[in-house]
Amino acid sequence: MRSLVGLIAVVVAASLYLYSLSLYLPPAPQRRSHAASDHEHVETTDTEQPTEPSEEPRRLKFPSDLEELRGLAELLQFYKTEHTGYVLLLFCSAYLYKQSFAIPGSSLLNILAGAIFGPFEGLLLVCVLTTVGSTMCYLLSQAFGKHYIVNLFPEKVSMLQRKVKENQDCLFFFLLFLRFFPMTPNWFLNMSAPIVNIPITFFFCSVFIGLLPYNFICVQTGVVLSEVSSLDDLFSWERLLQLLAIACMALLPGALIRRYSQGHLKLDVQSQNGLITNKKVQ
């Protein structure tokens, strides 16, 4: 009972923090004319007025589809011109909130990172946030959720624990395989990892490396969506070659891990209903 109360307190505190952060937006950047830009700084500060004082501040929320994602990306890109620190803090807080409490929808935030921060900064940021957020989920499960997870998913926890013991000699590569070819969802693996005695160092490194291809694809998708304005732009030869290169780069690490696993790891294939069967990978 005490663990449940502690978990609820953490969720409530994090939710209030994120809500207050998204509610109190800083002043929107002002679009100044070319004539105003030639004036002295003191003169500008005296005469600057909001362009639309009657406009109500927009409230931020998690995007649920690509249309909302595009609108949110445009808004945050606008704010980022003068409030980079706020946009970075807001994005990191929202991402860690989703990852820490195993809330679906992080893929849209990965795409949003590519649209706002670009291909390189966005990828690095997403990889770090994914790893830190998953580790926070690991720690929350270790502190508050072990009993509840075992009761809710007894068969899956038992199967994962058996496979961890069978692959103890090459545990890190087994964890990489689970990230590249998930036999269980990532959110379940994050929560059950402390229960099946996966060391946090192995867990941390496997998340960073194992989800790199997935994060790469999402971030590059965000970059593409932020650059195209029509279907003609999307289906140009340059864009199609770029997408093909992205797919090849993302598939290469998975192919290498797959080849390694065939000779070194004891794995089961996934059945049609999403559960792990007892058939060995050949």
matplotlib code that plots the C-alpha trace (Angstrom):
import matplotlib.pyplot as plt

x = [0.0, 2.8, 4.4, 1.2, 0.8, 4.4, 3.9, 0.7, 2.5, 5.3, 2.9, 0.8, 3.9, 5.3, 1.9, 1.5, 5.0, 4.5, 1.1, 2.4, 5.3, 3.1, 0.5, 2.7, 4.2, 6.8, 5.9, 5.8, 8.7, 7.8, 8.2, 9.9, 10.1, 13.3, 12.9, 12.6, 15.7, 17.8, 16.8, 18.9, 18.3, 16.9, 14.5, 13.3, 12.5, 10.5, 8.4, 7.9, 4.3, 2.6, 1.4, -1.8, -2.5, -6.0, -4.7, -5.1, -2.0, -2.1, -2.1, 0.2, -0.7, 0.7, 0.1, -2.2, -1.8, 0.4, -1.7, -1.4, 2.3, 2.9, 1.0, 2.9, 6.2, 5.5, 4.6, 7.7, 9.9, 8.5, 9.1, 12.6, 13.8, 13.9, 13.1, 15.4, 15.9, 12.2, 11.5, 14.3, 13.2, 9.6, 10.5, 12.8, 10.2, 7.4, 9.6, 10.9, 7.3, 6.1, 9.1, 9.2, 5.5, 5.5, 2.9, 2.6, 3.3, 7.0, 7.4, 5.5, 7.9, 10.9, 9.4, 8.9, 12.5, 13.6, 11.3, 12.4, 16.1, 17.3, 18.8, 21.9, 20.9, 17.5, 18.9, 21.4, 18.7, 16.2, 18.7, 19.7, 16.1, 15.0, 17.8, 17.3, 13.5, 13.7, 16.1, 13.8, 11.0, 13.4, 14.0, 10.3, 9.5, 12.2, 11.0, 7.2, 6.0, 7.6, 4.6, 2.0, 3.9, 4.3, 0.7, -0.5, 1.9, 3.0, 3.5, 5.4, 7.7, 8.4, 9.2, 11.5, 13.3, 13.9, 15.4, 17.6, 19.0, 19.6, 21.5, 23.4, 26.8, 25.9, 23.3, 24.1, 23.7, 20.5, 19.2, 20.3, 18.3, 15.2, 15.5, 16.1, 13.5, 11.2, 9.5, 7.9, 7.0, 9.7, 7.5, 7.1, 10.9, 11.6, 9.3, 10.2, 14.0, 14.6, 12.4, 14.4, 17.7, 19.0, 21.9, 21.1, 24.4, 23.6, 20.0, 21.2, 23.7, 21.3, 18.6, 20.9, 22.4, 19.4, 16.9, 19.3, 18.0, 14.4, 15.1, 17.1, 14.2, 11.8, 14.0, 14.8, 11.0, 10.5, 13.2, 11.6, 8.1, 9.4, 11.0, 8.3, 5.3, 3.6, 3.4, 5.6, 8.4, 7.9, 8.1, 11.1, 14.1, 16.3, 13.8, 13.2, 17.0, 17.3, 14.5, 16.2, 19.5, 17.8, 16.2, 19.4, 21.4, 18.6, 18.4, 22.2, 22.7, 19.6, 20.9, 24.2, 22.6, 20.3, 23.2, 25.1, 22.0, 21.6, 24.8, 25.1, 21.7, 19.0, 15.8, 12.2, 10.3, 7.1, 3.8, 0.8, -0.9, 2.3, 3.3, 6.6, 6.5, 9.0, 10.3, 14.0, 15.4, 17.5]
y = [0.0, 2.4, 1.8, 2.6, 5.9, 6.8, 6.1, 8.2, 11.0, 11.0, 10.9, 13.8, 15.9, 15.3, 16.0, 19.3, 20.4, 19.6, 21.3, 24.5, 24.5, 24.2, 26.7, 29.7, 30.3, 33.1, 36.1, 35.3, 36.6, 39.9, 40.2, 43.5, 45.3, 46.2, 49.9, 49.1, 46.9, 50.0, 51.9, 52.0, 49.3, 51.9, 53.3, 49.9, 48.8, 52.0, 51.7, 47.9, 46.8, 43.4, 42.9, 41.2, 42.1, 40.6, 37.1, 34.6, 32.5, 29.0, 26.0, 23.2, 19.5, 16.2, 15.7, 12.8, 12.8, 14.3, 17.4, 18.4, 17.5, 19.8, 22.7, 22.1, 22.0, 25.3, 26.9, 25.7, 26.6, 30.2, 30.3, 28.8, 31.9, 33.8, 31.2, 28.3, 27.4, 27.2, 25.1, 22.7, 22.5, 21.9, 19.2, 17.4, 17.5, 16.2, 13.4, 12.2, 12.3, 9.9, 7.6, 7.5, 6.5, 4.2, 6.4, 5.5, 8.2, 8.8, 8.2, 11.5, 13.3, 11.8, 13.2, 16.5, 16.6, 16.3, 19.1, 21.5, 20.7, 19.3, 15.9, 15.8, 17.7, 16.1, 12.6, 13.1, 14.7, 11.9, 9.2, 10.7, 11.4, 7.8, 6.3, 8.6, 8.2, 4.4, 4.3, 6.4, 3.9, 1.1, 2.9, 3.6, 0.0, -1.1, 1.2, 1.0, -1.5, -4.9, -6.5, -5.1, -5.9, -9.6, -9.8, -8.2, -10.0, -13.3, -15.3, -12.6, -11.9, -15.6, -16.1, -13.0, -14.1, -17.6, -16.1, -13.7, -16.7, -18.7, -15.8, -14.7, -15.2, -12.7, -10.7, -7.4, -8.7, -10.4, -7.0, -5.4, -8.1, -7.3, -3.7, -4.3, -7.2, -6.7, -9.9, -7.8, -4.1, -1.6, -0.2, -3.7, -4.4, -1.1, -2.0, -5.7, -5.3, -4.8, -7.7, -10.1, -8.8, -7.0, -4.8, -1.1, -0.5, -3.1, -1.8, 1.8, 1.0, -1.4, 1.3, 3.9, 1.6, -0.6, 2.2, 4.3, 3.0, 3.6, 7.0, 7.8, 7.0, 9.0, 12.1, 12.0, 11.7, 14.9, 16.6, 15.6, 16.7, 20.1, 20.6, 19.5, 21.7, 19.5, 15.9, 16.9, 17.8, 14.5, 12.3, 14.1, 11.9, 13.7, 13.0, 9.4, 8.7, 10.3, 8.1, 5.0, 5.9, 6.4, 2.9, 1.2, 2.8, 1.9, -1.7, -2.4, -2.7, -4.9, -7.2, -7.6, -8.3, -10.8, -12.7, -12.7, -14.0, -17.0, -18.5, -17.2, -16.4, -18.7, -17.1, -17.9, -16.6, -14.5, -16.2, -14.7, -13.4, -11.6, -14.0, -15.8, -19.5, -22.3, -22.6, -21.9, -19.6, -21.5]
z = [0.0, 0.8, -2.6, -4.3, -2.4, -3.2, -6.9, -7.0, -5.2, -7.8, -10.7, -9.3, -8.6, -12.1, -13.7, -11.8, -12.8, -16.5, -16.5, -14.9, -17.3, -20.4, -19.0, -18.3, -21.7, -22.0, -24.2, -27.9, -30.0, -31.7, -35.5, -36.0, -39.3, -41.2, -40.3, -36.6, -36.7, -37.7, -34.5, -31.4, -28.7, -26.2, -28.7, -29.6, -26.1, -25.6, -28.6, -28.9, -28.5, -28.9, -32.4, -31.3, -27.7, -27.8, -28.9, -26.1, -25.3, -26.7, -24.4, -25.2, -25.3, -26.4, -30.2, -31.1, -34.9, -37.6, -38.1, -34.4, -34.5, -37.4, -35.7, -32.5, -34.3, -36.0, -32.7, -30.9, -33.8, -33.5, -29.7, -30.1, -31.9, -28.6, -25.9, -26.8, -23.1, -22.4, -25.5, -24.6, -21.0, -22.0, -24.6, -22.2, -19.4, -21.6, -23.0, -19.6, -18.3, -21.1, -20.8, -17.0, -16.6, -19.7, -21.6, -25.3, -27.9, -27.6, -31.4, -32.1, -29.8, -31.6, -34.9, -33.1, -32.1, -35.7, -36.8, -34.0, -33.3, -36.6, -37.6, -35.4, -32.3, -32.4, -32.6, -29.8, -27.6, -28.3, -27.6, -24.3, -23.2, -24.2, -22.1, -19.1, -19.2, -19.5, -16.6, -14.5, -15.4, -14.3, -10.9, -10.4, -11.0, -8.7, -5.9, -6.2, -8.8, -8.5, -6.7, -9.1, -12.3, -11.2, -10.4, -13.6, -16.0, -14.2, -17.4, -19.3, -16.3, -15.8, -19.5, -19.6, -16.4, -17.9, -21.0, -19.0, -17.1, -20.3, -21.9, -18.8, -20.5, -23.3, -21.5, -23.1, -26.6, -25.6, -24.4, -27.7, -29.5, -27.5, -28.5, -32.2, -32.4, -29.4, -28.2, -25.6, -25.7, -24.7, -21.9, -20.4, -20.7, -18.9, -16.0, -15.7, -16.0, -12.3, -11.4, -13.6, -12.2, -15.2, -14.0, -14.5, -16.4, -19.0, -19.2, -19.6, -22.4, -24.2, -24.4, -25.8, -28.5, -29.1, -29.8, -31.9, -35.3, -34.3, -32.9, -36.1, -38.3, -36.3, -36.1, -39.8, -40.4, -38.4, -40.5, -43.7, -42.6, -41.5, -44.9, -47.3, -48.1, -50.7, -52.0, -55.0, -52.5, -50.7, -53.8, -55.4, -56.4, -53.8, -51.0, -52.0, -52.1, -48.7, -47.3, -48.8, -47.2, -43.9, -44.1, -45.0, -42.2, -39.7, -40.8, -40.7, -36.9, -36.6, -39.3, -37.6, -34.2, -35.8, -37.4, -34.1, -32.2, -34.4, -33.2, -29.6, -28.1, -26.9, -28.2, -28.8, -31.8, -31.5, -32.0, -33.8, -30.6, -29.5, -26.8, -26.8, -27.9, -27.2, -30.8, -31.1, -33.6, -36.2]

ax = plt.figure().add_subplot(projection="3d")
ax.plot(x, y, z, "-o")
ax.set_aspect("equal")
plt.show()
